[in-house]
């Protein structure tokens, strides 16, 4: 008798087990089932979880393997850019799972890839043994673009991360001790760019873009006192001599309602301040935003970069990050 779909839902089982439960071979070959690993299938309309696929892989298919690279990054919730179809193994139900297994040769099969090398230090997440976050940074450093590695570093040291008490210094020390010199240099450079209080990838990209374009460094979280009867406001990035600021609420912080944003703009204008409010879409084509900021800073006698330098920084943007869309360009 065929097992009910409700009882089999969310399960990732070997073909023999599905047959034992009464499913016909033709059913297993139909669109009703998805092939995940050699011999293993799950129901298309009630799939297993990603963590369940990881547990099965290291328990039954590659015993002793440690989930690694971007697969470990996904379980640890390290912030990584959207990957290309080739890197993610598009076409299957899950991205290709990456593992490290000591004393094994590198090899690939449907749904997974085994990397040669030692497993290094590990942690357990959702019942899955994964590479330590420091090790994941080293594993991915050769593939990530420079600013994306910085974003990944920021994500593991942010308060509330699944593995507590990680530091930028710890990531750098691990890279120099356990990885190649090239990886150590990459992680060190990423760490120098990192900020523990970064709220989102978009905020980090904008900050690094302003640096690359030659804008002067902003004061962070400057409180502007309101005029009589108006409240004070904290400006995320401010240039006091020009009385210009950037409000990053729409870039991963707490966005204001339209009415609250309007009242804030009036309060700041009464106090003699002008504030730009970038949104994620501005980073796809940031020229207008940066030219507006340049104009406002120039009016306030704050050092403003040349237009040519701004355009050069923007032209290199997608070589420095893949968070703005998948591209084959590399720095």
Secondary structure, DSSP 8 states (H G I E B T S, - for coil): ----HHHHTT--EEHHHHHHTT--HHHHTSTTEEEEETTEEEETTS---HHHHHHHIIIIISTT-EE-HHHHHHHHT-------HHHHTTTSSS--EEEE-TT---EEETTEEEE-S---SEEEETTEEEE-HHHHHHHHHTTS-HHHHHHHHHHHHSTT-SS-S--HHHHHHHHHHHS-HHHHHHHHHHHHH--TT---HHHHHHHHHHHHHT----EEEEEE---TT---EEEEEEETTTTEEE--TTTTS----HHHHHHHHHHHHHTT-EEE---HHHHHTTHHHHHHHHHHHHHTT-----HHHHHHHHHTHHHH-STTS--S---
